[in-house]
Every structure is written in C-alpha cells, then in structure tokens.
C-alpha cells in the first residue's frame, strides 16, 4: 500500500494545503513512537473532526497496537471496577468487577469526544497516567472555528506527550474510496548529527515558546528517545529525533513565537599578509600535487559529523506545528489563555436538586436531595456478613450507607454593555455595540442569555436597554439612542456595576463589557479629577469580583485604557477599528471563561 499524500485536492490533485503533508507524516510517525515508548509518553491528543482523515489514522493505529474503547456511559466504577452487585447478591459474598484501567494495562484506551468528558472522569484518567497504566488516545472532535468549543481538561491534556491537529489535512478521495489505509510511517528524515545536551536544548526551546509546564520538555525527551528507538538507534539522539519531539510535543503547546536570534556584531578584520621568504633564500619551485590514490578512496569511511547544539533545530521544527490560529492571534494582539474546559453560558454551581449528574456523595435524602439507590446498596452489601441479620431477610442498611446524587447546575448569563456615547466617535461605538447586541441576542434563546446596555455621556449615565432576550425589544429601545457631549466614565461604571450586582442576586452570571477610550473629562468630587473618579469606580469591580472586559476602541490606544482595565481586573482588548463581530468574539471568550470558574 502506498502512503496517501495529504494536502492534495480531492478532485484535481493540486496542492492547496502546504502543511497537510507534514502534519499527516507527523501523525503517522506518532504511531511508531507509541509502539516504541508504550505508556512512558502517556498517549496522544488528536484534534480532528469525525471523518475519513481521522478514521484513516485510527485504522493505521489499530494495525500496530491493540486497543479498547471507553464507552460513552462509563463512570468511575467502570474505570476502577468495584462491587458486582448481581454477583454479590447471588453468591452471598463480595464479588469484585475488573475495571477498564486494569483491563487496558499496556494497551490503548480510545476516548471519543474527549472534549465532553466528565471532569471527574477526566481527572481519574489523569491520575491513572501518573501510574503509567493505559496509553490514552483522546479524540478531540470540537469545531476548531468555534471560540466556545468544549476543550479537554488541561490536567489530562498536559500528561499526554503527543498533540496532533488534523483538521486542516485532506487525503486523496481515490485512496479513501478504495479503502486503502497507510501503513505506519518509516522514519523518512535523515538522522543528522548527534545532538549535544538534548535536555538543555528542549528546556530552552520550551521557555522560548512560552510553555510554562515542566512536563513538556520531559515528555519531549521521552518522545525523542522513542523516535531514536523506532529507527533502530536507541540511546543515541540525533537532530531528526529532536526535531520530531519538537513538532509533536513543543510546537502544539506554544503560546508565542521564539525571539529572533541575535546577530553577532560585524567586525571588519583585514586578512593577514602572506608570509614572504627571507631575502637570502630563494622560494621553492612549484611542485605538482601528488596523484590521487584511487585504491583507498572508496574504502575510507566518511568522518562522523561533530555533535551540534540542537536548540535551533528544535525551535525550527516546533514552528512547523504551531497551534492553528496562533500567528493570527499574536498579530492581532488577542492571544489569551484558552478556557480550562468547555464553553458555557454562565458559571457552574454545585447542586443536589437539579442540573447535570456529577456523581454521588454520602448524605441524607430529603429537601430535594435524591437517593442514589444502587450506590446505597453497593455501600451496604460488603457489611452484611458482620451486621445482625434482619428478621425479614432484607439488607441491613444504616445511615452512613446512604448516598445522594450530586448535580452541577449551569447558571444563566447577562452581558452588560457600558458604552461611551460621548464625543465625535460616539455614533460609531454605538452602532457597533448595537450590532454586537443583535448578534448576541440571535443566540440568546438557545443559551438563555440576556443582554443590557448602559450609555454614559454628558454628565450622567442611563440604562438604555434593561436585561432582555428579546431582539425586537432591543431594536426598539436602541433606535433613538443619542450620542455626544462629555465623558462621565465613573458614572457609567457605577451604573453598570449596580446592574451587575442586581443580576448576580438573581442567580445569574453577569459580564460587563466597557467600550471606551478610557479618557474621562466629567465627574469627580472635591480635589479628585474625573480620571481619579473613574479609577476609583474601576477598583470597585475588582473588589466585587464581577467579570469584565475593557475594549479600548480609540484609533491610537493610550495608557489610560490599560490603567482602567488593570484597576477593574478586566481583560483588555484593543480594537482601533471596532466592529460588531470582534466585540462578540471578545464577549464569547470571556463568557466561556466564566463558565469554568
């Protein structure tokens, strides 16, 4: 079978994705590395939507390593095993059930839809990786273009050495229709020179790429050694091994580009003059060079290249596997730490009455708490031999055996726009704020989210739009909103904070989005300037713990906006050319973070 060339158009074979071939080759090389390293590298986090590319990689993996699949209904007992209730009651003695972690020891454990994995289950898998039990293959099937997409628990993803993104890879349609599956990839690159001090090189490269985790260079070193073992040279790391580790481990974790190398200062040095013979000595006559010895030319081995510092090799290789969108985010200045797990419409709160099931805990049923019958019986069954038997033959259940169900309830969110409606640029800010509100309200029904708007101009602030999910009402209320006049930032921040606290008292998760250039010229009492009053109002946000975003929409951003954002504890987003879609993107990113607090 031939290796399908990735990155080619499915119809005419033209190369429309220059990174497809390299990412596909990396994905296949990861199979050889897993076979050589086993559970020492944790496993693979594969980001790919369901489709032929992911299926082709999974089929290639199945040709090399045996695997088990984690059922979608699996819980902690399915992982660790536990009391087999049916067998226990039939045998009259405790009968244990073997869990998936023990069954998968030394094998692959495939986890589909890993981005939707229960956090408690994900945490248990992370703990199992510390014990080197299974080799995990996590399939992250989230939409890469959705800023609110659910994400794999960071504690779990961090323990998997290899991260691969195949969302941009395309395979030839003819190979897929023929059912051809590529074999595991033989190492294609030349080994290169021996790597000198690989541990230091990987650590320096991780720091240059903005990777804070100490696990990353450790796992990269294990991957490099496994890569060397796969090509039959265990114990000797060369440049190709370091490059593979950088592309599979460090590159996908990068949060910034490495700084450019420093060029040595240019010095003009004159070449030394040729040596002249003494005046009383004649120069020797030119002698012809000796004839080459053809007999020994083929038998001499080429000299081994000297060891090299692989830091530059590692950085160059890592930059070929940067996370999608990293360069655009860095260029736009909007790079942010991704949310810890899934995006959400509001903060998560523990509950015993309603919400998403989140396991059980000891407790008394009643007042809304629901009895977990099976878990209660499982807790009581092992003690039946030592407890006095009941006259009716039923199980002897005590209060400490009782288990109640736990839930996680998702609160609803309210986004409050505080818009600077003063000055000549007020109309542009108001227009884009209205556009952002309409875009958010288009999704409000699904997420039960509400939107409000506070406008401040002249000498005061006003609630232009009370919290609502109604798009017609928002259009009607905002149709005649006027602009111009002074900039009372303190009044606007105070009114928005008061509204946010009221929403929080209703059990909702408020988010305040401020659109301003940060320059106040109205407000302040006594000797306090308008800017000092604005800073005092901003500090109240940090004390109250209200989530907020400050969007500096001035054509030339000044330190005033950054100072206000820092005082509020807000995310600072700079949008010299403000538009509704950019505002919505900032709101969604902040809302996703609120959902994981």
C-alpha positions in Angstrom: 0.0 0.0 0.0 1.2 3.4 -0.8 1.2 6.4 1.6 -1.6 8.8 0.7 -0.2 12.3 0.1 -2.0 14.7 2.4 -2.8 18.2 1.4 -3.9 17.5 -2.1 -7.3 18.5 -3.6 -9.7 15.6 -3.8 -10.6 16.3 -7.4 -7.7 17.6 -9.3 -4.7 16.6 -7.1 -3.4 20.2 -6.7 -1.6 21.1 -3.6 -3.8 23.5 -1.8 -2.6 22.9 1.8 1.2 23.1 2.1 1.1 22.0 5.8 -1.1 18.9 5.1 1.7 16.6 4.1 3.9 17.4 7.1 1.1 17.1 9.6 0.0 13.8 8.2 3.6 12.5 8.3 3.8 13.6 11.9 0.6 11.9 12.8 1.8 8.6 11.3 5.2 8.9 12.9 3.4 9.2 16.3 2.2 5.6 15.8 5.8 4.3 15.5 6.7 6.3 18.6 3.8 4.9 20.6 4.9 1.4 19.7 8.4 2.1 20.9 7.6 4.1 24.0 4.5 2.5 25.3 2.9 4.2 28.3 6.0 6.3 29.0 4.7 9.1 26.8 1.1 9.0 28.1 -0.6 8.9 24.8 -1.9 11.2 22.0 -4.4 14.1 21.9 -5.7 14.0 18.4 -7.7 17.1 17.3 -9.8 16.1 14.3 -13.4 16.3 13.3 -15.1 12.9 12.6 -14.3 12.0 9.0 -12.1 10.0 6.7 -8.8 11.6 7.9 -9.4 10.6 11.5 -10.6 7.2 10.5 -7.6 6.6 8.4 -5.3 7.4 11.2 -7.2 5.3 13.7 -7.1 2.4 11.2 -3.3 2.7 10.9 -3.0 2.8 14.7 -5.2 -0.4 15.0 -2.8 -2.2 12.7 0.1 -1.8 15.2 -1.4 -1.7 18.7 -4.4 -3.4 20.4 -7.0 -1.1 21.9 -10.1 -0.8 23.9 -12.8 1.9 23.7 -14.2 3.9 26.6 -18.0 3.7 26.4 -19.9 6.9 26.5 -21.8 5.8 29.6 -18.6 5.0 31.5 -18.3 6.2 35.1 -15.7 6.0 37.8 -16.8 2.4 38.6 -16.3 1.4 35.0 -12.7 2.7 35.1 -11.7 1.3 38.5 -14.0 -1.7 38.9 -15.9 -2.3 42.1 -18.5 -4.4 43.6 -20.5 -6.5 41.2 -23.9 -6.2 42.8 -25.7 -9.0 41.0 -22.9 -11.5 41.6 -22.6 -10.4 45.2 -26.2 -10.9 46.0 -26.2 -14.3 44.2 -23.0 -15.6 45.9 -23.7 -14.1 49.3 -20.2 -12.6 49.4 -18.4 -9.6 47.8 -17.6 -10.2 44.1 -15.3 -7.6 42.5 -15.6 -6.4 38.9 -12.4 -5.6 37.0 -12.3 -2.0 35.7 -11.2 -0.7 32.3 -8.0 0.7 33.6 -6.8 -2.7 34.7 -8.1 -4.4 31.6 -6.3 -1.8 29.4 -2.9 -2.0 31.1 -0.2 -2.0 28.4 -2.9 -1.4 25.7 -4.5 1.6 24.1 -7.6 3.2 25.6 -9.6 5.1 23.0 -11.7 8.0 24.3 -14.0 9.5 21.7 -15.4 13.0 22.2 -12.8 13.7 24.9 -13.7 17.4 25.0 -17.1 16.4 26.5 -15.6 14.0 29.1 -17.0 14.4 32.6 -14.4 16.4 34.6 -14.3 13.8 37.4 -13.7 11.1 34.9 -11.0 13.1 33.2 -9.3 13.7 36.5 -9.3 10.0 37.2 -7.7 9.3 33.8 -5.1 11.9 34.6 -4.3 10.1 37.8 -4.0 6.8 36.0 -1.5 8.3 33.6 0.7 9.2 36.6 0.7 5.4 37.4 1.6 4.6 33.8 -1.5 2.3 33.5 -3.0 2.8 30.0 -1.9 4.5 26.8 -4.6 7.1 26.2 -5.8 8.2 22.7 -8.1 11.2 23.1 -10.2 12.3 20.1 -11.0 16.0 20.4 -13.9 16.4 17.9 -14.7 20.0 18.7 -15.2 22.6 16.0 -11.8 24.4 15.7 -13.6 27.6 14.4 -15.9 27.9 17.4 -14.4 30.1 20.2 -16.9 28.5 22.7 -16.0 24.9 21.8 -15.5 22.5 24.7 -12.0 21.6 25.5 -10.2 18.6 27.1 -9.4 19.1 30.7 -5.9 20.8 30.8 -4.7 18.5 33.6 -5.4 15.5 31.3 -4.1 17.0 28.1 -0.9 18.1 29.8 0.0 14.5 30.6 -0.3 13.3 27.0 3.1 13.9 25.3 1.9 14.0 21.7 -0.6 16.6 20.4 -1.7 16.4 16.8 -4.1 18.6 14.8 -5.5 17.0 11.6 -8.4 19.4 11.0 -6.5 21.0 8.0 -5.4 17.7 6.5 -7.0 16.4 3.3 -6.5 12.9 1.9 -6.9 11.8 -1.8 -10.5 10.7 -2.3 -9.4 7.9 -4.6 -7.4 6.3 -1.8 -10.3 6.6 0.7 -12.8 5.2 -1.7 -10.5 2.2 -2.3 -10.3 1.6 1.4 -6.5 2.0 1.4 -5.1 2.6 4.9 -1.5 3.9 5.1 1.0 1.7 6.9 2.9 3.0 9.9 5.4 5.5 8.7 9.1 4.6 8.5 11.3 7.4 9.5 11.8 9.5 6.4 14.2 12.1 7.6 18.0 11.6 7.7 19.2 11.2 11.3 21.6 14.1 11.1 24.3 14.9 13.5 24.4 13.8 17.1 22.5 16.1 19.5 24.6 17.7 22.2 23.0 18.1 25.6 19.4 17.4 24.5 17.8 18.0 27.9 19.0 21.6 28.0 18.1 22.2 24.4 14.5 21.1 24.9 14.1 23.1 28.1 15.4 26.3 26.5 13.1 25.8 23.5 10.1 25.2 25.7 10.8 28.5 27.6 11.3 30.4 24.3 7.9 29.1 23.0 6.2 30.3 26.2 5.5 26.8 27.6 5.2 27.1 31.4 4.7 23.4 32.2 7.8 21.4 33.3 6.2 18.2 31.9 6.6 19.4 28.3 10.4 19.2 28.0 10.4 15.9 30.0 7.9 14.3 27.7 9.7 15.7 24.6 12.9 14.0 25.7 11.0 10.7 26.0 9.5 11.2 22.6 12.9 11.9 21.1 14.3 8.7 22.7 11.3 6.7 21.4 11.9 8.2 17.9 15.5 7.0 18.0 14.5 3.6 19.2 12.0 3.3 16.4 14.7 3.9 13.8 16.9 1.3 15.5 19.3 3.6 17.3 18.2 3.5 20.9 20.4 5.6 23.2 21.7 7.9 20.6 19.8 11.1 19.9 20.3 12.9 16.7 18.9 16.0 15.1 15.9 14.2 13.5 14.9 12.8 16.8 15.0 16.2 18.4 13.0 17.7 15.5 10.3 15.0 15.8 9.9 15.6 19.5 9.7 19.4 19.0 7.0 19.1 16.3 4.9 16.6 18.3 5.3 17.9 21.8 6.5 21.5 22.0 5.0 23.1 18.9 1.3 22.3 19.6 1.8 23.7 23.2 3.4 27.0 22.1 1.9 30.3 23.2 4.3 32.7 21.5 7.0 32.7 18.8 10.6 32.4 19.9 12.6 35.6 19.8 14.8 36.1 16.7 18.4 35.0 17.1 20.8 37.8 18.0 23.2 38.5 15.1 26.9 38.9 16.1 28.3 42.4 15.7 30.0 42.9 12.4 33.8 43.5 12.6 36.0 44.3 9.8 39.1 42.3 10.0 41.9 42.5 7.4 43.3 39.2 6.3 46.9 38.6 7.5 49.6 39.4 4.8 51.2 36.4 3.1 54.5 35.3 4.5 57.5 36.2 2.4 60.7 34.1 2.3 63.9 35.7 3.7 65.8 37.8 1.2 68.8 35.4 1.1 66.5 32.3 0.4 65.0 31.5 -3.0 61.4 30.5 -3.0 60.9 26.7 -3.5 59.9 25.8 -7.0 56.3 24.8 -7.6 55.8 21.1 -7.3 52.9 19.3 -8.9 50.5 17.7 -6.4 50.8 14.0 -5.8 48.4 11.8 -7.9 45.3 10.8 -6.1 45.1 7.3 -4.6 42.1 5.7 -6.2 42.5 2.4 -4.4 41.7 3.7 -0.9 39.1 6.3 -1.9 36.1 4.0 -1.8 37.3 2.2 1.3 37.6 5.2 3.6 34.6 5.9 5.7 33.2 9.4 5.8 34.1 11.2 9.1 31.3 11.4 11.7 30.0 15.0 11.9 30.7 16.6 15.2 27.9 16.9 17.8 25.7 20.0 17.4 23.7 22.2 19.7 20.1 21.2 18.7 18.4 24.2 20.1 17.9 25.9 16.7 16.8 22.6 15.2 14.2 22.1 17.9 12.8 25.7 17.5 12.6 25.4 13.8 10.8 22.1 14.0 8.4 23.3 16.7 7.4 26.3 14.5 6.1 23.8 11.8 3.5 22.5 14.3 2.2 25.7 16.0 -1.4 25.6 17.2 -3.9 26.8 14.4 -4.7 30.5 14.8 -1.7 31.3 17.0 0.0 33.5 14.4 -3.2 35.4 13.7 -3.9 35.8 17.4 -0.4 37.1 18.0 -0.6 39.5 15.1 -3.9 40.9 16.3 -2.7 41.1 19.9 -5.6 39.0 21.2 -3.7 35.9 22.4 -5.4 34.6 25.5 -5.1 31.5 27.7 -7.8 29.1 26.5 -10.6 28.2 28.8 -9.9 25.3 31.1 -12.7 23.1 29.7 -15.9 23.7 27.8 -17.5 27.0 27.0 -20.7 27.8 28.8 -23.5 30.4 29.1 -22.8 31.0 32.8 -20.9 29.9 35.9 -21.3 26.3 37.2 -22.8 25.8 40.6 -23.0 22.6 42.7 -26.5 21.4 43.4 -28.3 18.5 44.9 -31.6 19.1 43.2 -31.2 19.8 39.5 -28.6 20.1 36.7 -26.2 17.7 35.1 -25.4 14.5 37.0 -22.0 14.7 38.7 -21.7 11.5 40.8 -22.9 10.7 44.3 -21.8 11.5 47.8 -22.8 10.3 51.3 -25.8 12.2 52.7 -29.4 12.0 53.8 -32.1 12.2 51.2 -34.8 14.8 51.6 -35.3 18.5 51.0 -34.7 18.0 47.3 -31.8 15.6 47.7 -32.4 12.4 45.8 -31.4 8.9 47.0 -28.9 7.0 44.8 -30.4 3.5 45.4 -27.8 1.4 43.6 -24.9 3.2 45.2 -26.5 2.9 48.6 -26.9 -0.9 48.1 -23.3 -1.2 47.0 -22.1 0.6 50.1 -24.1 -1.6 52.4 -23.5 -5.0 50.7 -20.0 -5.7 51.9 -21.1 -5.2 55.6 -23.9 -7.7 55.6 -21.8 -10.6 57.0 -20.8 -8.6 60.1 -24.1 -6.9 60.8 -27.0 -8.5 62.6 -29.4 -10.2 60.2 -32.9 -8.7 59.8 -35.9 -10.9 60.6 -37.4 -10.2 57.1 -34.2 -11.2 55.3 -33.6 -7.7 53.8 -30.4 -5.8 53.7 -29.3 -4.1 56.8 -28.8 -0.5 55.8 -27.5 2.2 58.1 -27.4 5.9 57.8 -23.7 6.0 56.8 -24.6 3.7 53.8 -26.9 6.3 52.3 -25.8 8.0 49.1 -27.4 11.0 47.4 -26.9 12.3 43.9 -24.9 15.4 43.0 -25.6 17.7 40.2 -23.9 20.7 38.5 -26.4 23.4 37.5 -25.5 25.9 34.8 -26.5 29.4 35.6 -27.6 31.9 33.0 -25.5 34.9 31.9 -26.2 38.6 31.5 -23.9 40.6 29.3 -24.0 44.3 30.2 -22.5 46.7 27.7 -21.3 50.0 29.2 -20.8 52.2 26.1 -19.0 55.6 25.9 -21.6 57.6 24.0 -19.7 60.9 24.2 -17.6 62.8 21.6 -17.4 62.6 17.9 -16.8 58.9 17.7 -19.9 58.0 19.8 -22.0 57.2 16.8 -19.5 54.6 15.6 -19.2 53.0 19.0 -23.0 52.9 19.5 -23.6 51.4 16.0 -21.1 48.6 16.6 -22.5 48.0 20.2 -26.0 47.7 18.7 -24.7 45.3 16.1 -23.0 43.2 18.8 -26.2 43.1 20.9 -28.2 41.9 17.9 -25.7 39.2 17.2 -25.7 38.0 20.8 -29.5 38.1 21.0 -29.7 35.9 17.9 -28.2 33.1 20.1 -29.8 34.2 23.4 -32.8 31.9 23.2 -30.6 28.8 23.0 -28.4 29.8 25.9 -30.9 31.6 28.0 -28.6 34.6 28.0 -29.7 38.2 28.4 -28.1 41.5 27.2 -28.3 45.0 28.6 -26.8 48.4 27.6 -25.7 51.3 29.7 -24.8 54.5 27.9 -22.9 57.3 29.5 -22.5 60.8 28.1 -22.8 64.4 29.2 -22.9 64.4 33.0 -24.6 61.1 33.8 -25.3 57.5 32.7 -28.6 55.9 31.7 -29.9 52.3 31.3 -30.7 52.4 27.6 -31.7 48.7 27.5 -32.7 46.7 30.5 -31.7 43.0 30.6 -33.6 41.2 27.8 -33.6 38.3 25.4 -35.9 39.9 23.0 -34.4 41.1 19.8 -37.4 43.2 18.7 -37.4 45.0 22.0 -33.7 45.7 21.8 -34.1 47.2 18.4 -37.0 49.4 19.5 -35.2 50.6 22.7 -31.9 51.4 21.0 -33.4 53.0 17.8 -33.3 56.6 19.2 -30.2 56.4 21.3 -28.3 59.7 21.1 -24.6 60.5 21.4 -22.2 63.4 22.0 -21.2 65.5 25.0 -18.8 64.9 27.9 -17.4 61.5 29.1 -18.5 60.6 32.7 -16.7 57.2 32.9 -17.2 56.9 36.6 -21.0 57.3 36.3 -21.1 54.7 33.6 -19.0 52.2 35.5 -21.0 52.7 38.7 -24.4 52.1 37.0 -23.1 49.0 35.1 -21.7 47.6 38.4 -25.0 48.2 40.2 -26.9 46.4 37.5 -24.4 43.5 37.5 -24.8 43.1 41.3 -28.6 43.0 40.8 -28.2 40.3 38.2 -25.9 38.3 40.4 -28.5 38.5 43.2 -31.0 36.9 40.8 -28.6 33.9 40.4 -27.2 34.9 37.1 -23.6 35.3 35.9 -23.0 39.0 34.9 -20.3 40.1 32.5 -19.6 43.8 32.0 -18.2 44.9 28.6 -16.9 48.5 28.6 -16.4 50.3 25.2 -14.4 53.5 25.7 -11.0 55.1 25.1 -10.5 55.4 28.8 -10.3 59.2 28.9 -12.7 60.8 31.4 -13.4 64.5 31.4 -16.6 64.7 33.6 -17.1 63.7 37.2 -15.0 63.7 40.4 -15.7 65.5 43.6 -13.6 67.8 45.6 -9.9 67.6 44.6 -10.4 64.4 42.7 -10.1 64.6 38.9 -12.5 62.9 36.6 -9.8 60.3 35.8 -9.3 59.6 39.5 -13.0 59.1 40.0 -13.0 56.7 37.0 -10.1 54.7 38.6 -12.0 54.5 41.9 -15.1 53.2 40.2 -13.0 50.7 38.3 -11.4 49.3 41.5 -14.8 48.5 42.9 -15.1 45.8 40.1 -12.1 44.0 41.4 -13.4 44.1 45.0 -16.8 42.8 43.9 -15.4 40.0 41.7 -17.5 40.9 38.7 -16.1 39.6 35.4 -15.5 42.4 32.9 -13.9 43.2 29.6 -12.4 46.6 28.6 -12.4 47.2 24.9 -10.2 50.2 24.0 -11.7 51.5 20.8 -9.6 54.6 20.4 -7.8 55.0 17.0 -4.5 55.3 18.9 -4.6 53.4 22.2 -3.3 55.3 25.2 -2.2 54.1 28.6 -5.5 55.4 30.1 -7.5 52.5 28.9 -4.9 50.0 30.1 -4.9 51.6 33.5 -8.7 51.3 33.8 -8.6 47.7 32.7 -5.9 46.9 35.3 -7.9 48.6 38.0 -11.0 46.6 37.1 -9.2 43.3 36.8 -10.6 43.2 33.3 -9.4 41.6 30.1 -8.0 44.3 27.8 -8.9 44.1 24.2 -7.6 46.7 21.8 -9.8 47.4 18.7 -8.7 50.6 16.9 -11.2 49.7 14.2 -14.1 48.5 16.2 -16.6 46.2 14.6 -19.5 44.1 16.0 -18.0 40.7 15.2 -14.8 41.5 17.1 -16.8 42.7 20.1 -18.9 39.5 20.1 -15.7 37.3 19.9 -14.3 39.1 23.0 -17.6 38.6 24.8 -17.8 34.9 23.9 -14.2 34.3 25.1 -14.9 36.0 28.4 -18.2 34.1 28.8 -16.5 30.8 28.2 -14.0 31.6 31.0 -16.9 32.4 33.4 -18.4 29.1 32.7 -15.3 27.3 34.1 -14.8 29.3 37.3 
